[in-house]
Amino acid sequence: MLSTNKLAVLAFATFVALQAPAYADDAVIAKVGTLEIHQSELDLAVANLDPQLAQLPDDQKKVAALSAAIDVKLLAADAAAEKLDQTDEFKKRMQYLSDRELHNAYFKKHVVDIVTPEEVKARYDKEVAALPKQEEVHARHILVKTEDEAKDIIKQLDAGKDFAELAKEKSTDPNKSEGGDLGYFSRGRMVKEFEDAAFALEKGTYSKTPVKTDFGFHVIKVEDKRDAPPPPFEQVQDQVRQLVMRDKYLELLNKAKASAKIEITDETLRKGYDQANKQPEPGSEPVAPAPQQ
């Protein structure tokens, strides 16, 4: 069942898909008999190309869009000559398209155009503050085939050998050239046996017994532990801006619905609509930036 927020996201997607490109010079770029095709129409045709054609280089895209615009002009003129624009079906469709474009224009004016960088940054800070703490470890490992090999490596470490150098010399893992360095990782990123052993170690210590996994036997060293840092603002600002826009959009909708009586005669549709537009309890639907990978 769609929630209110999912409905809002769908509205955003519709708005983005239907935006007309901005243009300064609406010059005539082609004529079809006495009919003119303006730059604005070509821009709209480019924006509404079939997804496959939209992958073409820009010059080919414009040619494809111009061809489509000419075809539209030709058949639209023939349709008007047959008075197809006077049918009830056509008028209903035009009314729907008009309402949709007015919705988009209102959305742009009262949501898109008024979102400020300061609002986006403030929302980012709020979401980051709400993120639960997540521990990460920075670990190295040496992977070998047998338990005896792993035990021998532990003895060499006990004798003072350098972990990174032993990894380069003994490990069968592809990252041996980096001294077995796995970087930082949080829980859920490694196989359970390896993860449990790594998170149980103190910073600066290594495993005193071999750690067996499906890959072989590991000797693990934890270089550091920390709370996972939040994703950088620059990485998630577009998603955060969507959150700000969503909230403004929902505010507009709630205000509009409060002043209008909505009646749905079909009982099944009414129940579905009521469920989809049910307001979540405050704090029950937290939204936070995606964690940094």
C-alpha positions in Angstrom: 0.0 0.0 0.0 1.4 3.4 -0.9 2.1 5.8 2.0 1.6 9.5 1.9 5.4 10.0 1.5 5.5 7.5 -1.4 2.7 9.4 -3.1 4.7 12.6 -2.7 7.8 11.0 -4.2 5.7 9.9 -7.2 4.5 13.5 -7.6 8.1 14.7 -7.5 9.0 12.2 -10.2 6.0 13.3 -12.4 7.0 16.9 -11.9 10.6 16.4 -12.9 9.6 14.3 -16.0 7.2 17.0 -17.2 9.3 20.1 -16.7 9.7 22.1 -19.9 13.2 23.3 -20.6 13.9 27.0 -20.2 14.7 29.0 -23.2 15.5 32.7 -23.9 15.1 32.9 -27.7 12.0 31.3 -29.1 13.1 31.6 -32.7 11.3 29.8 -35.6 13.6 26.8 -36.5 11.4 25.1 -39.1 8.1 25.5 -41.1 5.6 22.9 -42.0 3.5 24.5 -44.7 2.2 27.6 -43.0 2.8 26.2 -39.5 5.9 27.2 -37.6 8.0 25.1 -35.2 9.7 27.2 -32.5 12.8 26.6 -30.4 10.6 26.0 -27.4 8.7 23.2 -29.2 12.0 21.6 -30.1 13.2 21.8 -26.5 10.0 20.1 -25.4 10.4 17.4 -28.0 14.0 16.8 -26.9 12.8 16.5 -23.3 10.1 14.0 -24.2 12.1 11.7 -26.5 11.8 8.0 -26.1 14.4 6.8 -23.5 16.3 4.9 -26.2 16.6 8.0 -28.4 17.4 10.2 -25.3 20.8 8.3 -25.2 21.9 9.6 -28.6 24.5 12.3 -28.9 23.1 15.9 -28.6 23.2 16.6 -32.3 21.4 13.4 -33.2 18.9 13.9 -30.4 17.9 17.3 -31.8 17.5 15.8 -35.3 15.3 13.0 -33.8 13.3 15.6 -31.8 12.8 17.8 -34.8 11.6 14.9 -36.9 9.1 14.1 -34.1 8.0 17.7 -33.9 7.4 17.9 -37.6 5.4 14.6 -37.5 3.3 16.0 -34.7 2.6 19.2 -36.5 1.5 17.4 -39.7 -0.9 15.0 -38.0 -2.1 17.5 -35.5 -3.2 19.7 -38.4 -5.0 16.8 -40.0 -6.7 16.0 -36.7 -7.9 19.5 -36.2 -9.3 19.5 -39.8 -11.3 16.5 -38.7 -12.4 18.3 -35.6 -11.0 15.7 -33.3 -10.1 18.5 -30.9 -13.9 19.0 -30.4 -14.6 15.5 -29.1 -15.6 15.0 -25.5 -12.7 12.5 -25.1 -10.2 15.0 -26.3 -11.6 17.8 -24.1 -11.4 15.6 -21.0 -7.8 14.7 -21.7 -6.9 18.3 -22.3 -8.6 19.2 -19.0 -6.5 16.6 -17.2 -3.3 17.7 -18.9 -4.1 21.3 -18.0 -4.7 20.5 -14.4 -1.5 18.5 -14.2 0.5 21.4 -15.7 -1.1 23.8 -13.3 -0.2 21.4 -10.4 3.4 21.4 -11.7 3.6 25.2 -12.0 2.2 25.6 -8.5 4.6 23.0 -7.2 7.5 24.8 -8.8 6.5 28.2 -7.5 5.7 27.2 -3.9 8.2 24.4 -3.4 11.1 24.1 -5.9 11.8 27.8 -6.3 11.7 28.6 -2.6 14.0 25.9 -1.1 17.2 27.6 0.1 20.7 26.2 0.6 20.3 27.1 4.2 17.2 25.0 4.6 18.9 22.0 3.0 22.0 22.3 5.2 19.8 22.7 8.3 17.9 19.6 7.4 21.1 17.7 6.8 22.4 18.7 10.3 19.1 17.5 11.8 19.2 14.2 10.1 22.9 13.6 11.0 22.1 14.4 14.6 19.4 11.8 14.6 21.6 9.0 13.1 22.3 6.2 15.6 25.9 5.7 16.5 27.5 2.9 14.5 30.9 1.5 15.3 33.5 0.8 12.6 36.8 -0.9 12.8 39.9 -0.4 10.6 41.4 -3.9 10.3 44.1 -5.8 8.4 44.2 -9.5 7.9 46.4 -12.3 6.7 44.6 -15.2 5.0 46.2 -18.7 4.7 44.9 -22.1 3.8 45.7 -24.1 7.0 45.4 -23.5 10.7 49.0 -24.4 11.3 50.1 -21.7 8.9 48.0 -19.2 10.8 49.4 -20.3 14.1 52.9 -19.9 12.8 52.1 -16.3 11.7 50.8 -15.5 15.2 54.1 -16.8 16.6 56.0 -14.5 14.3 53.9 -11.6 15.3 54.5 -12.5 19.0 58.2 -12.4 18.2 57.9 -8.8 16.9 57.4 -9.3 13.1 55.5 -6.5 11.3 51.9 -7.4 10.5 51.8 -5.6 7.1 55.1 -7.2 6.0 53.9 -10.6 6.9 50.6 -10.0 5.0 52.6 -9.1 1.9 54.7 -12.2 2.3 52.2 -14.9 3.5 48.6 -13.9 2.7 46.7 -15.5 -0.1 44.2 -12.6 -0.3 44.3 -10.3 -3.3 44.9 -7.3 -1.0 48.2 -8.7 0.3 50.1 -6.0 -1.6 48.3 -3.4 0.7 49.5 -5.3 3.7 46.1 -6.9 4.2 44.5 -3.5 4.8 40.7 -3.8 4.7 40.0 -0.2 5.6 37.1 0.8 7.9 34.0 -1.4 7.9 30.9 -1.7 10.1 28.9 -4.7 11.2 27.2 -6.6 8.3 30.0 -6.0 5.8 32.1 -9.1 6.5 31.3 -12.8 7.2 30.1 -13.4 10.7 33.1 -15.3 12.1 35.5 -12.6 10.8 33.3 -9.8 11.9 32.8 -11.1 15.5 36.5 -11.6 15.9 37.4 -8.2 14.5 34.9 -6.2 16.7 36.0 -8.2 19.8 39.6 -7.1 19.4 41.0 -3.9 21.1 42.6 -1.2 19.0 46.2 -2.1 18.2 45.8 -5.9 19.0 45.7 -8.9 16.8 43.9 -12.3 17.1 45.8 -14.8 19.2 44.0 -17.8 17.7 43.3 -18.4 14.0 39.8 -17.3 12.8 38.2 -19.8 10.5 35.8 -18.9 7.7 34.8 -20.4 4.4 37.8 -18.6 2.8 40.4 -20.2 5.0 42.2 -19.1 8.2 42.6 -15.5 9.2 44.9 -13.6 11.5 43.3 -10.2 12.1 44.7 -6.9 13.5 42.6 -4.0 14.5 44.3 -0.7 13.6 41.6 1.6 14.9 38.0 1.9 16.1 35.6 4.8 15.6 32.0 5.9 15.3 31.1 5.8 11.6 31.2 9.3 10.2 28.0 10.7 8.5 28.0 11.0 4.7 29.5 14.3 3.5 26.9 17.0 2.9 28.1 17.3 -0.7 27.4 13.6 -1.3 23.8 13.6 -0.1 22.6 17.2 -0.5 20.4 16.3 -3.5 18.6 13.6 -1.4 18.3 16.0 1.5 16.8 18.7 -0.8 14.2 16.1 -1.8 13.3 15.7 1.8 12.8 19.4 2.2 10.8 19.6 -1.0 8.7 16.6 0.1 7.8 18.3 3.4 6.8 21.5 1.7 4.7 19.6 -0.8 2.9 17.7 1.9 2.3 20.9 3.8 0.7 22.4 0.7 -1.4 19.3 0.2 -2.6 19.1 3.8 -3.6 22.8 3.6 -5.5 22.3 0.4 -7.2 19.2 1.7 -8.2 20.9 4.9 -10.2 23.5 3.0 -11.8 21.1 0.6 -14.3 18.2 1.1 -13.2 15.1 -0.7 -15.8 12.5 -1.4 -15.0 9.2 -3.1 -18.1 7.1 -4.1 -16.4 3.8 -4.7 -15.9 2.2 -1.3 -12.8 0.2 -2.2 -11.1 3.2 -3.7 -12.2 5.3 -0.7 -10.6 2.9 1.8 -7.4 2.7 -0.3 -7.2 6.4 -0.6 -7.7 6.9 3.1 -5.1 4.3 3.9 -2.6 5.8 1.5 -3.1 9.3 2.9 -3.1 8.3 6.5 -0.8 10.7 8.4 2.1 8.9 10.2 2.6 9.4 13.9 5.2 12.1 14.7 8.6 10.6 14.8 7.3 7.2 13.4 8.8 7.7 10.0 12.4 9.0 10.4 14.3 9.7 7.3 18.1 9.9 7.3 20.8 10.2 4.7 22.1 6.9 3.4 25.1 5.7 5.3 28.5 6.2 3.7 29.8 3.2 1.9 
